[in-house]
């Protein structure tokens, strides 16, 4: 990775939220930290020890009374000299103290710059750095635990273990290509295929855990679709626990897309209620139907709501809708209005039967949704093996899978060792993008610019 010339600067920022609080923290990192500490505190504090100090301005007047902690390089979060000044958490107090740091030669840190320096100085890899922001933004207890696992390196260890196996495979394949006089027919060696299958299985395991972590971070986007008056709005209200959507007996009441977010045992679920999917001459309803299809395109899961009291819904309509849905979109069929039919509420096979009006069968639907989101309960701990993952991680894993599949095809179908080795190299590069071993400055800028200032 190219050297970042900004690392010669000393940076400073308020590391606590703005506003009033009992404690406010100024964080400073860079080569000028010892000099700045001496000017503000009178002397450089002993390393790694919290010391009570008065914070002074250029006239030796006291700005605040607090605690200072000095972390000499390289034994700090950023790998540079770091000073934390813990004072009273008032906006004016923090602003005065920050201005003093800037007067002494520091510059204001950019968003995420402390974490970026930790990454550039090999204190963290990229997945661990991203986990810091995800930990701060976590919206549930399970998300916090998963982010902590990523921060502690669980995700990185899994990726690096897979990288090691892939490198060993490449070494073996390329050695056989480079030394044909040894007469090693690696293409006929079952061990090569066994190793490749082991790589594929480990990649699948990582992908499953990463997808679960992505759901914990971003939530699952569920779109409710079906005929007008099928009870979509009633179902949205039943799941949300409040009267978000207007419900009437008039077909086509919902003309726009309604959004609601709920929490199922710590797992975020983003609900989208749509206009009934049908042909319509009403210009307003047509716009609502267009928006419904747009919501379908963005969904992770489609809940197709059908009328259990109408036999036709079991035949023509739902198949017509299924044929129009995006390829690969997972669909859950739910039959509503069991109170008007002979069906019992609950799960039957792969289908759920409910009465949104009377809220029967809703618990069975919630259980099904949790299972589809990857919810697991084991000794009271949920999602114990998952780690927080981002969209870019999933995309990199998908591309890795494509290259590994191509490598297998080159081995099994074409006996093309050179092309197999190239596919493995491309797969290795994709995995390296996840941890930041191979990455671009543009990607780093995009990632760290989304961090809060002071991290």
Steps between C-alpha positions, in 0.01 A plus 500: 500500500630846417624719783251758621682833532228633730641273772766763577227732627373505855121481514250586772125464547229478761444126547172528692157606371428871481280658764501501879643206691689404811819425308636618166811357333750660263712250309833603343724276285830565323866594547429835669306344786787522758552871424125577511462305825785696661346834396149417625587292808835644606677167450460175313297251709637156584404251230180301539407658833203728560618815671303793640606818319401859436462586132666838427464757220780712349479745793533218752137546596305187585264382226374195687580256778511136394691182428777442242621167361805470276559202267848508340549353153466226395296381799186695422179458304641680194859379538607864548545713812150551639374731774149495644380798699192417705326814617148617575258430218371846418502622140688824580756323719573242232519768231748709700721199565488387138594851381800488733617175338463653154696810608785272602532343156238226476238503227138394522462129429287383211218250561648160579859620479609348832372158387655552156839563657459188713439306178789661311733430795396131511324529835175380340404342172217647296225273635597588857506871418154478343377309806575806714244706310256208496536457876414865556202479264369163625126501553466176698683287755567232239648757262730623778625147567559434131682832456720417799589164346605678182694760700680224689602347169264202456401606147862569407616164636238319293603687184872451567452128563328471163774708338764265640330197346460679169867600495607143580286379211653757263853404608431134427337567163760749383786278616363217290481738203851637552667160541342269242813280500395375843206336324253610765158449348315726742197504273448132570565536871181462705664697781481815287126465456461416868689817594288703263181355650631586847556860385149515354344373824692746715407782263135398529517498881655848505240631254211369711638670811572819307145513363367458852728781616378719215141447614596596855667815371255607230183308583287287270287687248162328472244615243135398540330443165167362384156587367313811609308434822704189580578650842852630439449815705336303782802268502741793509313638802495159670875453458584858595268501800344833408258649248754619245285430195139598434278192479158494329287248313547703182742337258792723402509708820880489504622718213862549607783300654499499882812426704527372857798358692458254784730290717460123526708378795777743416479450124394807296221444250406771250141456383365647178124501434410546135202581286307196382653353186239503225420671172346841562390803297514728805807725441573534873469127563722428197776711657460307824526169313817619322652589836398160633702328229794730573484393865497136389824555307676617819359236736688212664178306553152529348197405706225404256173549684209295371137467605435166669126545447540525122579172322623685190791642700638149528518472123529775241582825674794398711667322207453809285672715763779247555581506129549878513726508807878554461696182451653380824267696730394279790120484539300403807134422433262606777127434490290758683136500620500148647213624716289491181619154396538147633879536534674505837741780585867409510769349281404225258789373294673799341194725535368709786129545575390805698222740579651847499169643623491278810881469528495121499795323344714814529737333748551212255577753226748684722672171583527418130642844424759466776607162365534643151706785643734242653383531859641223716451437866772308679528517876353847492760633256384600152714505186804394701711426194402793280710809445398841371538521124440772244369490146853529362600189697209303355581617148864397544393158630265457204778583255734264686243225460481565127878474462518181709221346292690599185816342643311177560365506144851549361619202704213256444374589153801634313811374683638854460749547781615848398146634488416333831797672663387836360147456635643420844716815484192711424312336788791574733501866396126529573547362851789741550265789423289406805780535754669784312808308391426604144294816479490846347529845653157582358342211688673603823377855458144383449508267801656733755307810389187336641649476849422757766763763581724391786506132397 
